[in-house]
């Protein structure tokens, strides 16, 4: 989807501009993204490679019932793409150090917030809160839960500003209700993921960042209202698609 978006963007720019686009330079600049996409795509679609990476070089913690296939993880291929970028564009050692420090600074905040969201989800589960909430929501909405699911996912995305954080908070709840009302857990998981991802666009921090970048701080409220309308339309579309998939394809 990212590559399709880039292609549409290039076509749009070309249609609005009379300047000649240097496609060779453009492909050169996009090569790290193209490489990353291809590597992840290959490791997920070729069975032999997929099976090898899932079963070799796996980090396992029996105490926490956790395992991480190091070479299968997208993070490994992201590091590979970064190393390629360093050599491809001959990035200086000083710039690498500055980027690394900035990355660690941003990463620390992300790790703390995501860890807390996951901890909150585990506490809710251990305390029986998820079971009580899922039973009540399941009994109340039954087959109409798809509608509620999209709004729960969107609420999580708005509150946390992170797709990962939203899934950590609400994914287990969503799956449990889906099983209770006999709706595909895969369908509800996809709905939770997509709705949460869309709703992160209207978090106050992102609205503030956008207004700062384009120097339109006085229009923050209008920007928020406009984006809320877009998110509402996206929620409706997600609900319609989910209903279509659930009724026609019985996934």
N, C-alpha and C positions, 0 to 999 in steps of 0.2 A: 504493500500500500504506500510505503514511503517513496519507492521508485516511481510509482504511478503519479503521486503528488508532485514530485520533482519534474516529471515529464509534462504534466499539465501546466506547471509554473513556467517552464521553458517555452512552451507553445504560446502561452498567454503573453509573456514578455516579447516574444518575437512578433506577435500580432499587433502589439501596441508600439513597437519601436522600429525605426527605420535603419538602425545601426545593424551592421553585419555581426552575427554572433560567431565567435571563434569556438567552434565545437571541440576542437582538439584540446584547447586550454581548459574548457569547461569539463570535459571528461577526465582530464588530468587532475583537476581540483576535486572532482567527485569520486575519484578512484578508491580512496579509503572506504567510503560508504558502500560503493559497489562491491569491493572485495569482502567487506564484512557481511553484506547481504548474501553473497554467493556462498561463502563459507558456512554460514548458519543454515542456508537452504539445502546445501549438499549433505550436511551432517544429519538433517532431518528427513531427507527423502530417499537416500540410498540405503537400503536395508542392511547391507554388509557393514558399511561405515557406522550406521546408527547403532547396530548391535555391538560392534567392537568398542565404540566410545562409551557406551552405557555399562559395559562389563569389565573395563580395564581402567587402571589409574583412578579407582574410586576411593574417596575418603569416607571411612565408615566410623561412626560412633555408636556402639551398641548401648551405651549408657543412656543416651538421649534418643535412641531409635532414629538416627539420622544418617543419611548417606549423600555424598556429593560426587557425581561423576565429573572429575576435574576437566577432562578434555571435551566432554559433552556440553558443559555449561557455556552459555553465550558469553559469559565473562572472559573465558579463555580466548575466544575468537575476537573479542573486543580488544584484549591486550595485544593479540597478534596484529590487528588492524592498526593499533597505536604504534607498535614497533615499525610496521611497514611505513606509516606516515612519517616517522622520525627520519628514516633513511631516504624515503622518497623525496621529501622536501628539505632535507639537510637541516633539520631544526637544531639550533645551537643548544649546548649543554645548559647554559644559563636560563634559556626559555623553558627547557624541560623541567628544571628545578623549580622555577616560578609556578609553572602549571601544576606540578606535583603538590606543592604546598597549598595552592588554592583548592585543588581537588580534595586533599585531606581535610581542609577546613570545612568544606561543604559536606563531605562524607560523614564527618563526626556528627553533625546535626541530624543528618538523615538516619544514621544508625541508631541514635538515641530515640528519635521520634518513632521509628518503625518498631524498635524493640519494645517500646512502651505500648504501642497499639497491639502487638502480638501478645504481650503480657496481659493486657486488658481482656483480649479475647479468651485467653486461657483461664483467667480468673472467672469470667462470666460462665464459661463452660463448667469449671470445677464447682462453682457455687450453684449450678443448676438453673442459672438465669436463661441461658439459651434454650433449654428444654421447655421452660415455662412460656417464654415468648413465642417459640415456634409452635407450641400446642395451641396457644390462643390465636395467633395469626392464621394458623392452618385451619382451625375450626371456623374462624370468622370469614375468611376469604375463599377457602377451598380452591376450586379451579380458576378463580379470578386472581390468584396469587401472582401471576405473571405481571399484572399491572403494578401491584405493590412492590414486587421485586425490583422493578426498574427504578422506582422512587427511593427504595432503600439503598440501592447501589449509588444513585446520584447524591443522596444525602451523605453517604460515606465519603465520596469523592470531594464534595464541597467542604465538609468539616475537616478532613485531614489534608487536603491539597495534594494527596498522593494516591495513586492507584494501588500501590502496594499496601499502604496503610489502610485504605478502605477495605481491601480484600482481607487483610488481617483481622479487621474488626467484624466484618459482616459475612464473609464467605461461608463460614461454618454454619451460621444461622440460616443463611439462604439454602444451603444444601439440605439441612435437616428438615426445613419446611417443605422443600421440593419432594423429598422422600415421603413425607407424611401425606401430601395431597396427590401423590402419584404423578408428578410432573418430572420430566427428565432432569436429573441433577446436572448433566452436561449443559443443557439448554439454560438453566437458571444460572449456572456458573459463568457461562458466556455473557448472559444478560447483566449480571453483577459486574463483571469485568469491564464491559463496554460502557455501561451507564456511569460507573465510577470514573473511568478514564475521561469521558466527556465532561463530567461535572467539575473536574479539577480546574477547568478553564475559567470558572467563575469564583475561584477562591480569592479573597481580598488581596493576598500577597501577589498573585499573578495580575490582577487588575492594576494594582499599584505599579508593578514592574512595567506593564505595557504602557501605562500613562506616562511613566518617567522616560521610557525609551523614545516615545514620540512627542514628548514635551506637551502633553495635553492633560496636565494634572487637574485642571478645573473641570474636566469632562469625565471624571472617574465615575460619578453616579450614572451618567447617561450610558457610559460604556458597560457598566454592570447590568443595567436594565436591558440593553440591547443583547448582551450575551445570555442573559437569563431566558430571553425569548428564543434564542437559538437552541439553548439546552432543552427547553420545553418541547420544541419541535423534534429534537433528536430523541427525546424520551418517548414521544408518541410514535415515531418511526420504529424505534427499537421494540416497543410493545406490539406494534402491528406485525413486524417481522417474526417476533417470537411466537405470537399467536398462529401465524401462518405455518411456521415450521412445526409447532406442536400439533396442529390440527390436520395438516395435509401429509406431513412426512412421519409423524408419530415417533419422533426421535426420543 
